[in-house]
Amino acid sequence: MEKEITIWFDKEADFLEVLFEKEKGFFRETENDAIMEKVNMNGEIIGFSILKVSQMNPKLPLSIRLGNPV
């Protein structure tokens, strides 16, 4: 299965955004203050964003479960 994913990185804002789908949606909070999930109008996850990417520990992987209520 082939799928196009869009990845945006704003160096000045230190912000990374990954989109699985190109459709309208909105961001909502997750259990991690630096990570927001983007959902479409049906509540389906269509991407996520990470704030302060450069401040993350490069030796540890980032792991979070998307789609959980906060």
PyMOL Python script that loads the backbone (N, CA, C, O; Angstrom):
from pymol import cmd

cmd.read_pdbstr("""\
ATOM      1  N   MET A   1       0.845  -1.179   0.000  1.00  0.00           N
ATOM      2  CA  MET A   1       0.000   0.000   0.000  1.00  0.00           C
ATOM      3  C   MET A   1       0.885   1.235   0.000  1.00  0.00           C
ATOM      4  O   MET A   1       1.789   1.366   0.825  1.00  0.00           O
ATOM      5  N   GLU A   2       0.624   2.108  -0.903  1.00  0.00           N
ATOM      6  CA  GLU A   2       1.392   3.335  -1.009  1.00  0.00           C
ATOM      7  C   GLU A   2       0.602   4.472  -0.385  1.00  0.00           C
ATOM      8  O   GLU A   2      -0.605   4.598  -0.590  1.00  0.00           O
ATOM      9  N   LYS A   3       1.307   5.297   0.381  1.00  0.00           N
ATOM     10  CA  LYS A   3       0.635   6.412   1.038  1.00  0.00           C
ATOM     11  C   LYS A   3       1.607   7.574   1.139  1.00  0.00           C
ATOM     12  O   LYS A   3       2.777   7.391   1.477  1.00  0.00           O
ATOM     13  N   GLU A   4       1.122   8.756   0.846  1.00  0.00           N
ATOM     14  CA  GLU A   4       1.946   9.952   0.943  1.00  0.00           C
ATOM     15  C   GLU A   4       1.763  10.588   2.317  1.00  0.00           C
ATOM     16  O   GLU A   4       0.636  10.804   2.764  1.00  0.00           O
ATOM     17  N   ILE A   5       2.858  10.880   2.972  1.00  0.00           N
ATOM     18  CA  ILE A   5       2.850  11.542   4.269  1.00  0.00           C
ATOM     19  C   ILE A   5       3.577  12.867   4.105  1.00  0.00           C
ATOM     20  O   ILE A   5       4.635  12.927   3.478  1.00  0.00           O
ATOM     21  N   THR A   6       3.014  13.924   4.664  1.00  0.00           N
ATOM     22  CA  THR A   6       3.627  15.246   4.580  1.00  0.00           C
ATOM     23  C   THR A   6       4.276  15.584   5.913  1.00  0.00           C
ATOM     24  O   THR A   6       3.658  15.449   6.969  1.00  0.00           O
ATOM     25  N   ILE A   7       5.535  16.028   5.852  1.00  0.00           N
ATOM     26  CA  ILE A   7       6.280  16.381   7.063  1.00  0.00           C
ATOM     27  C   ILE A   7       6.754  17.817   6.928  1.00  0.00           C
ATOM     28  O   ILE A   7       7.409  18.185   5.952  1.00  0.00           O
ATOM     29  N   TRP A   8       6.412  18.617   7.924  1.00  0.00           N
ATOM     30  CA  TRP A   8       6.822  20.014   7.961  1.00  0.00           C
ATOM     31  C   TRP A   8       7.715  20.231   9.181  1.00  0.00           C
ATOM     32  O   TRP A   8       7.428  19.724  10.265  1.00  0.00           O
ATOM     33  N   PHE A   9       8.788  20.980   9.002  1.00  0.00           N
ATOM     34  CA  PHE A   9       9.619  21.359  10.141  1.00  0.00           C
ATOM     35  C   PHE A   9       9.907  22.845  10.038  1.00  0.00           C
ATOM     36  O   PHE A   9      10.446  23.317   9.036  1.00  0.00           O
ATOM     37  N   ASP A  10       9.547  23.575  11.074  1.00  0.00           N
ATOM     38  CA  ASP A  10       9.818  25.007  11.156  1.00  0.00           C
ATOM     39  C   ASP A  10      10.950  25.185  12.156  1.00  0.00           C
ATOM     40  O   ASP A  10      10.750  25.067  13.365  1.00  0.00           O
ATOM     41  N   LYS A  11      12.139  25.468  11.641  1.00  0.00           N
ATOM     42  CA  LYS A  11      13.325  25.556  12.486  1.00  0.00           C
ATOM     43  C   LYS A  11      13.208  26.704  13.495  1.00  0.00           C
ATOM     44  O   LYS A  11      13.568  26.544  14.661  1.00  0.00           O
ATOM     45  N   GLU A  12      12.710  27.846  13.054  1.00  0.00           N
ATOM     46  CA  GLU A  12      12.600  28.997  13.955  1.00  0.00           C
ATOM     47  C   GLU A  12      11.613  28.725  15.093  1.00  0.00           C
ATOM     48  O   GLU A  12      11.859  29.112  16.236  1.00  0.00           O
ATOM     49  N   ALA A  13      10.529  28.079  14.790  1.00  0.00           N
ATOM     50  CA  ALA A  13       9.524  27.775  15.818  1.00  0.00           C
ATOM     51  C   ALA A  13       9.850  26.476  16.557  1.00  0.00           C
ATOM     52  O   ALA A  13       9.236  26.160  17.576  1.00  0.00           O
ATOM     53  N   ASP A  14      10.839  25.718  16.023  1.00  0.00           N
ATOM     54  CA  ASP A  14      11.218  24.420  16.607  1.00  0.00           C
ATOM     55  C   ASP A  14       9.987  23.512  16.674  1.00  0.00           C
ATOM     56  O   ASP A  14       9.663  22.931  17.710  1.00  0.00           O
ATOM     57  N   PHE A  15       9.320  23.418  15.524  1.00  0.00           N
ATOM     58  CA  PHE A  15       8.016  22.759  15.422  1.00  0.00           C
ATOM     59  C   PHE A  15       8.022  21.756  14.276  1.00  0.00           C
ATOM     60  O   PHE A  15       8.423  22.078  13.158  1.00  0.00           O
ATOM     61  N   LEU A  16       7.575  20.548  14.563  1.00  0.00           N
ATOM     62  CA  LEU A  16       7.485  19.491  13.553  1.00  0.00           C
ATOM     63  C   LEU A  16       6.023  19.070  13.415  1.00  0.00           C
ATOM     64  O   LEU A  16       5.331  18.858  14.411  1.00  0.00           O
ATOM     65  N   GLU A  17       5.568  18.952  12.179  1.00  0.00           N
ATOM     66  CA  GLU A  17       4.200  18.502  11.928  1.00  0.00           C
ATOM     67  C   GLU A  17       4.225  17.382  10.901  1.00  0.00           C
ATOM     68  O   GLU A  17       4.871  17.500   9.859  1.00  0.00           O
ATOM     69  N   VAL A  18       3.521  16.295  11.196  1.00  0.00           N
ATOM     70  CA  VAL A  18       3.416  15.151  10.296  1.00  0.00           C
ATOM     71  C   VAL A  18       1.938  14.940   9.982  1.00  0.00           C
ATOM     72  O   VAL A  18       1.111  14.795  10.882  1.00  0.00           O
ATOM     73  N   LEU A  19       1.625  14.927   8.689  1.00  0.00           N
ATOM     74  CA  LEU A  19       0.233  14.752   8.262  1.00  0.00           C
ATOM     75  C   LEU A  19       0.099  13.468   7.451  1.00  0.00           C
ATOM     76  O   LEU A  19       0.818  13.254   6.474  1.00  0.00           O
ATOM     77  N   PHE A  20      -0.830  12.624   7.873  1.00  0.00           N
ATOM     78  CA  PHE A  20      -1.109  11.369   7.162  1.00  0.00           C
ATOM     79  C   PHE A  20      -2.146  11.575   6.067  1.00  0.00           C
ATOM     80  O   PHE A  20      -2.182  10.836   5.083  1.00  0.00           O
ATOM     81  N   GLU A  21      -2.978  12.576   6.248  1.00  0.00           N
ATOM     82  CA  GLU A  21      -4.058  12.874   5.299  1.00  0.00           C
ATOM     83  C   GLU A  21      -4.100  14.378   5.049  1.00  0.00           C
ATOM     84  O   GLU A  21      -3.780  15.167   5.937  1.00  0.00           O
ATOM     85  N   LYS A  22      -4.493  14.772   3.841  1.00  0.00           N
ATOM     86  CA  LYS A  22      -4.644  16.186   3.509  1.00  0.00           C
ATOM     87  C   LYS A  22      -6.123  16.533   3.564  1.00  0.00           C
ATOM     88  O   LYS A  22      -6.816  16.528   2.546  1.00  0.00           O
ATOM     89  N   GLU A  23      -6.586  16.830   4.743  1.00  0.00           N
ATOM     90  CA  GLU A  23      -7.982  17.237   4.910  1.00  0.00           C
ATOM     91  C   GLU A  23      -8.084  18.176   6.100  1.00  0.00           C
ATOM     92  O   GLU A  23      -7.167  18.269   6.916  1.00  0.00           O
ATOM     93  N   LYS A  24      -9.201  18.864   6.186  1.00  0.00           N
ATOM     94  CA  LYS A  24      -9.394  19.814   7.276  1.00  0.00           C
ATOM     95  C   LYS A  24      -9.488  19.067   8.601  1.00  0.00           C
ATOM     96  O   LYS A  24     -10.003  17.952   8.687  1.00  0.00           O
ATOM     97  N   GLY A  25      -8.975  19.725   9.615  1.00  0.00           N
ATOM     98  CA  GLY A  25      -9.025  19.141  10.941  1.00  0.00           C
ATOM     99  C   GLY A  25      -8.619  20.153  11.979  1.00  0.00           C
ATOM    100  O   GLY A  25      -8.500  21.346  11.701  1.00  0.00           O
ATOM    101  N   PHE A  26      -8.411  19.664  13.165  1.00  0.00           N
ATOM    102  CA  PHE A  26      -7.990  20.545  14.248  1.00  0.00           C
ATOM    103  C   PHE A  26      -7.080  19.761  15.190  1.00  0.00           C
ATOM    104  O   PHE A  26      -7.101  18.531  15.230  1.00  0.00           O
ATOM    105  N   PHE A  27      -6.278  20.516  15.947  1.00  0.00           N
ATOM    106  CA  PHE A  27      -5.367  19.883  16.890  1.00  0.00           C
ATOM    107  C   PHE A  27      -6.041  19.731  18.242  1.00  0.00           C
ATOM    108  O   PHE A  27      -6.838  20.572  18.657  1.00  0.00           O
ATOM    109  N   ARG A  28      -5.711  18.654  18.911  1.00  0.00           N
ATOM    110  CA  ARG A  28      -6.179  18.481  20.287  1.00  0.00           C
ATOM    111  C   ARG A  28      -5.028  17.936  21.131  1.00  0.00           C
ATOM    112  O   ARG A  28      -4.101  17.306  20.623  1.00  0.00           O
ATOM    113  N   GLU A  29      -5.118  18.197  22.418  1.00  0.00           N
ATOM    114  CA  GLU A  29      -4.045  17.853  23.346  1.00  0.00           C
ATOM    115  C   GLU A  29      -3.872  16.348  23.482  1.00  0.00           C
ATOM    116  O   GLU A  29      -4.785  15.569  23.209  1.00  0.00           O
ATOM    117  N   THR A  30      -2.670  15.959  23.915  1.00  0.00           N
ATOM    118  CA  THR A  30      -2.377  14.570  24.268  1.00  0.00           C
ATOM    119  C   THR A  30      -1.865  14.561  25.701  1.00  0.00           C
ATOM    120  O   THR A  30      -1.856  15.596  26.367  1.00  0.00           O
ATOM    121  N   GLU A  31      -1.448  13.423  26.164  1.00  0.00           N
ATOM    122  CA  GLU A  31      -0.895  13.311  27.515  1.00  0.00           C
ATOM    123  C   GLU A  31       0.467  13.982  27.631  1.00  0.00           C
ATOM    124  O   GLU A  31       0.946  14.223  28.739  1.00  0.00           O
ATOM    125  N   ASN A  32       1.094  14.283  26.502  1.00  0.00           N
ATOM    126  CA  ASN A  32       2.384  14.962  26.465  1.00  0.00           C
ATOM    127  C   ASN A  32       2.150  16.409  26.017  1.00  0.00           C
ATOM    128  O   ASN A  32       1.594  16.643  24.944  1.00  0.00           O
ATOM    129  N   ASP A  33       2.573  17.383  26.839  1.00  0.00           N
ATOM    130  CA  ASP A  33       2.327  18.797  26.530  1.00  0.00           C
ATOM    131  C   ASP A  33       2.967  19.250  25.217  1.00  0.00           C
ATOM    132  O   ASP A  33       2.493  20.208  24.606  1.00  0.00           O
ATOM    133  N   ALA A  34       4.029  18.583  24.773  1.00  0.00           N
ATOM    134  CA  ALA A  34       4.733  18.976  23.557  1.00  0.00           C
ATOM    135  C   ALA A  34       4.098  18.394  22.294  1.00  0.00           C
ATOM    136  O   ALA A  34       4.436  18.800  21.182  1.00  0.00           O
ATOM    137  N   ILE A  35       3.188  17.451  22.466  1.00  0.00           N
ATOM    138  CA  ILE A  35       2.625  16.746  21.307  1.00  0.00           C
ATOM    139  C   ILE A  35       1.122  17.004  21.207  1.00  0.00           C
ATOM    140  O   ILE A  35       0.383  16.885  22.184  1.00  0.00           O
ATOM    141  N   MET A  36       0.699  17.358  20.005  1.00  0.00           N
ATOM    142  CA  MET A  36      -0.724  17.542  19.713  1.00  0.00           C
ATOM    143  C   MET A  36      -1.078  16.569  18.591  1.00  0.00           C
ATOM    144  O   MET A  36      -0.285  16.361  17.673  1.00  0.00           O
ATOM    145  N   GLU A  37      -2.250  15.984  18.662  1.00  0.00           N
ATOM    146  CA  GLU A  37      -2.703  15.142  17.562  1.00  0.00           C
ATOM    147  C   GLU A  37      -3.686  15.943  16.721  1.00  0.00           C
ATOM    148  O   GLU A  37      -4.478  16.732  17.235  1.00  0.00           O
ATOM    149  N   LYS A  38      -3.611  15.720  15.421  1.00  0.00           N
ATOM    150  CA  LYS A  38      -4.546  16.405  14.528  1.00  0.00           C
ATOM    151  C   LYS A  38      -5.599  15.406  14.098  1.00  0.00           C
ATOM    152  O   LYS A  38      -5.281  14.304  13.651  1.00  0.00           O
ATOM    153  N   VAL A  39      -6.855  15.799  14.236  1.00  0.00           N
ATOM    154  CA  VAL A  39      -7.964  14.914  13.885  1.00  0.00           C
ATOM    155  C   VAL A  39      -8.867  15.609  12.869  1.00  0.00           C
ATOM    156  O   VAL A  39      -8.934  16.837  12.801  1.00  0.00           O
ATOM    157  N   ASN A  40      -9.557  14.787  12.084  1.00  0.00           N
ATOM    158  CA  ASN A  40     -10.512  15.363  11.132  1.00  0.00           C
ATOM    159  C   ASN A  40     -11.841  15.608  11.853  1.00  0.00           C
ATOM    160  O   ASN A  40     -11.933  15.415  13.065  1.00  0.00           O
ATOM    161  N   MET A  41     -12.845  16.021  11.132  1.00  0.00           N
ATOM    162  CA  MET A  41     -14.121  16.372  11.745  1.00  0.00           C
ATOM    163  C   MET A  41     -14.842  15.150  12.325  1.00  0.00           C
ATOM    164  O   MET A  41     -15.779  15.302  13.109  1.00  0.00           O
ATOM    165  N   ASN A  42     -14.408  13.931  11.944  1.00  0.00           N
ATOM    166  CA  ASN A  42     -14.984  12.702  12.494  1.00  0.00           C
ATOM    167  C   ASN A  42     -14.188  12.182  13.692  1.00  0.00           C
ATOM    168  O   ASN A  42     -14.520  11.142  14.260  1.00  0.00           O
ATOM    169  N   GLY A  43     -13.124  12.922  14.077  1.00  0.00           N
ATOM    170  CA  GLY A  43     -12.301  12.509  15.212  1.00  0.00           C
ATOM    171  C   GLY A  43     -11.212  11.515  14.868  1.00  0.00           C
ATOM    172  O   GLY A  43     -10.544  10.996  15.762  1.00  0.00           O
ATOM    173  N   GLU A  44     -11.022  11.241  13.579  1.00  0.00           N
ATOM    174  CA  GLU A  44      -9.989  10.298  13.150  1.00  0.00           C
ATOM    175  C   GLU A  44      -8.645  11.022  13.071  1.00  0.00           C
ATOM    176  O   GLU A  44      -8.572  12.151  12.586  1.00  0.00           O
ATOM    177  N   ILE A  45      -7.595  10.378  13.544  1.00  0.00           N
ATOM    178  CA  ILE A  45      -6.269  10.987  13.566  1.00  0.00           C
ATOM    179  C   ILE A  45      -5.721  11.110  12.151  1.00  0.00           C
ATOM    180  O   ILE A  45      -5.646  10.131  11.407  1.00  0.00           O
ATOM    181  N   ILE A  46      -5.341  12.333  11.796  1.00  0.00           N
ATOM    182  CA  ILE A  46      -4.790  12.572  10.460  1.00  0.00           C
ATOM    183  C   ILE A  46      -3.378  13.134  10.538  1.00  0.00           C
ATOM    184  O   ILE A  46      -2.795  13.482   9.511  1.00  0.00           O
ATOM    185  N   GLY A  47      -2.813  13.228  11.758  1.00  0.00           N
ATOM    186  CA  GLY A  47      -1.452  13.711  11.911  1.00  0.00           C
ATOM    187  C   GLY A  47      -1.134  14.047  13.345  1.00  0.00           C
ATOM    188  O   GLY A  47      -1.932  13.809  14.252  1.00  0.00           O
ATOM    189  N   PHE A  48       0.043  14.605  13.534  1.00  0.00           N
ATOM    190  CA  PHE A  48       0.447  15.051  14.866  1.00  0.00           C
ATOM    191  C   PHE A  48       1.508  16.130  14.724  1.00  0.00           C
ATOM    192  O   PHE A  48       2.102  16.296  13.659  1.00  0.00           O
ATOM    193  N   SER A  49       1.740  16.861  15.807  1.00  0.00           N
ATOM    194  CA  SER A  49       2.778  17.884  15.821  1.00  0.00           C
ATOM    195  C   SER A  49       3.567  17.781  17.118  1.00  0.00           C
ATOM    196  O   SER A  49       3.074  17.297  18.137  1.00  0.00           O
ATOM    197  N   ILE A  50       4.809  18.252  17.047  1.00  0.00           N
ATOM    198  CA  ILE A  50       5.687  18.235  18.212  1.00  0.00           C
ATOM    199  C   ILE A  50       6.311  19.613  18.358  1.00  0.00           C
ATOM    200  O   ILE A  50       6.917  20.129  17.418  1.00  0.00           O
ATOM    201  N   LEU A  51       6.165  20.205  19.529  1.00  0.00           N
ATOM    202  CA  LEU A  51       6.800  21.480  19.849  1.00  0.00           C
ATOM    203  C   LEU A  51       8.151  21.228  20.505  1.00  0.00           C
ATOM    204  O   LEU A  51       8.361  20.198  21.146  1.00  0.00           O
ATOM    205  N   LYS A  52       9.059  22.178  20.337  1.00  0.00           N
ATOM    206  CA  LYS A  52      10.388  22.117  20.967  1.00  0.00           C
ATOM    207  C   LYS A  52      11.112  20.806  20.630  1.00  0.00           C
ATOM    208  O   LYS A  52      11.624  20.116  21.511  1.00  0.00           O
ATOM    209  N   VAL A  53      11.139  20.493  19.368  1.00  0.00           N
ATOM    210  CA  VAL A  53      11.749  19.242  18.913  1.00  0.00           C
ATOM    211  C   VAL A  53      13.219  19.164  19.307  1.00  0.00           C
ATOM    212  O   VAL A  53      13.694  18.097  19.697  1.00  0.00           O
ATOM    213  N   SER A  54      13.943  20.268  19.210  1.00  0.00           N
ATOM    214  CA  SER A  54      15.387  20.235  19.492  1.00  0.00           C
ATOM    215  C   SER A  54      15.687  19.995  20.966  1.00  0.00           C
ATOM    216  O   SER A  54      16.812  19.636  21.313  1.00  0.00           O
ATOM    217  N   GLN A  55      14.709  20.185  21.830  1.00  0.00           N
ATOM    218  CA  GLN A  55      14.940  19.982  23.259  1.00  0.00           C
ATOM    219  C   GLN A  55      14.673  18.545  23.705  1.00  0.00           C
ATOM    220  O   GLN A  55      14.829  18.207  24.879  1.00  0.00           O
ATOM    221  N   MET A  56      14.273  17.715  22.762  1.00  0.00           N
ATOM    222  CA  MET A  56      14.019  16.320  23.110  1.00  0.00           C
ATOM    223  C   MET A  56      15.345  15.592  23.301  1.00  0.00           C
ATOM    224  O   MET A  56      16.355  15.959  22.700  1.00  0.00           O
ATOM    225  N   ASN A  57      15.335  14.577  24.125  1.00  0.00           N
ATOM    226  CA  ASN A  57      16.536  13.779  24.363  1.00  0.00           C
ATOM    227  C   ASN A  57      16.783  12.885  23.146  1.00  0.00           C
ATOM    228  O   ASN A  57      15.987  11.989  22.864  1.00  0.00           O
ATOM    229  N   PRO A  58      17.891  13.126  22.420  1.00  0.00           N
ATOM    230  CA  PRO A  58      18.134  12.342  21.204  1.00  0.00           C
ATOM    231  C   PRO A  58      18.489  10.883  21.476  1.00  0.00           C
ATOM    232  O   PRO A  58      18.495  10.064  20.557  1.00  0.00           O
ATOM    233  N   LYS A  59      18.782  10.558  22.726  1.00  0.00           N
ATOM    234  CA  LYS A  59      19.132   9.169  23.054  1.00  0.00           C
ATOM    235  C   LYS A  59      17.909   8.319  23.392  1.00  0.00           C
ATOM    236  O   LYS A  59      17.989   7.093  23.475  1.00  0.00           O
ATOM    237  N   LEU A  60      16.779   8.994  23.584  1.00  0.00           N
ATOM    238  CA  LEU A  60      15.563   8.263  23.932  1.00  0.00           C
ATOM    239  C   LEU A  60      14.530   8.400  22.817  1.00  0.00           C
ATOM    240  O   LEU A  60      14.329   9.494  22.288  1.00  0.00           O
ATOM    241  N   PRO A  61      13.888   7.316  22.465  1.00  0.00           N
ATOM    242  CA  PRO A  61      12.844   7.426  21.443  1.00  0.00           C
ATOM    243  C   PRO A  61      11.611   8.118  22.019  1.00  0.00           C
ATOM    244  O   PRO A  61      11.344   8.035  23.217  1.00  0.00           O
ATOM    245  N   LEU A  62      10.880   8.786  21.170  1.00  0.00           N
ATOM    246  CA  LEU A  62       9.628   9.410  21.576  1.00  0.00           C
ATOM    247  C   LEU A  62       8.515   8.395  21.346  1.00  0.00           C
ATOM    248  O   LEU A  62       8.365   7.867  20.244  1.00  0.00           O
ATOM    249  N   SER A  63       7.757   8.133  22.363  1.00  0.00           N
ATOM    250  CA  SER A  63       6.671   7.174  22.229  1.00  0.00           C
ATOM    251  C   SER A  63       5.427   7.745  22.894  1.00  0.00           C
ATOM    252  O   SER A  63       5.462   8.140  24.059  1.00  0.00           O
ATOM    253  N   ILE A  64       4.347   7.784  22.161  1.00  0.00           N
ATOM    254  CA  ILE A  64       3.079   8.263  22.702  1.00  0.00           C
ATOM    255  C   ILE A  64       1.960   7.566  21.952  1.00  0.00           C
ATOM    256  O   ILE A  64       2.077   7.293  20.757  1.00  0.00           O
ATOM    257  N   ARG A  65       0.900   7.284  22.643  1.00  0.00           N
ATOM    258  CA  ARG A  65      -0.253   6.644  22.014  1.00  0.00           C
ATOM    259  C   ARG A  65      -1.227   7.734  21.599  1.00  0.00           C
ATOM    260  O   ARG A  65      -1.760   8.443  22.453  1.00  0.00           O
ATOM    261  N   LEU A  66      -1.466   7.877  20.312  1.00  0.00           N
ATOM    262  CA  LEU A  66      -2.407   8.873  19.808  1.00  0.00           C
ATOM    263  C   LEU A  66      -3.818   8.311  19.867  1.00  0.00           C
ATOM    264  O   LEU A  66      -4.030   7.104  19.745  1.00  0.00           O
ATOM    265  N   GLY A  67      -4.760   9.190  20.053  1.00  0.00           N
ATOM    266  CA  GLY A  67      -6.150   8.781  20.056  1.00  0.00           C
ATOM    267  C   GLY A  67      -6.700   8.502  21.432  1.00  0.00           C
ATOM    268  O   GLY A  67      -7.866   8.132  21.563  1.00  0.00           O
ATOM    269  N   ASN A  68      -5.896   8.668  22.458  1.00  0.00           N
ATOM    270  CA  ASN A  68      -6.381   8.479  23.824  1.00  0.00           C
ATOM    271  C   ASN A  68      -6.965   9.768  24.355  1.00  0.00           C
ATOM    272  O   ASN A  68      -6.442  10.845  24.066  1.00  0.00           O
ATOM    273  N   PRO A  69      -8.017   9.687  25.109  1.00  0.00           N
ATOM    274  CA  PRO A  69      -8.535  10.898  25.737  1.00  0.00           C
ATOM    275  C   PRO A  69      -7.532  11.420  26.755  1.00  0.00           C
ATOM    276  O   PRO A  69      -6.862  10.635  27.426  1.00  0.00           O
ATOM    277  N   VAL A  70      -7.425  12.737  26.874  1.00  0.00           N
ATOM    278  CA  VAL A  70      -6.471  13.353  27.806  1.00  0.00           C
ATOM    279  C   VAL A  70      -7.065  13.369  29.187  1.00  0.00           C
ATOM    280  O   VAL A  70      -6.428  13.845  30.127  1.00  0.00           O
TER     281      VAL A  70
END
""", "prot")
cmd.dss("prot")
cmd.show_as("cartoon", "prot")
cmd.util.cbc("prot")
cmd.orient("prot")
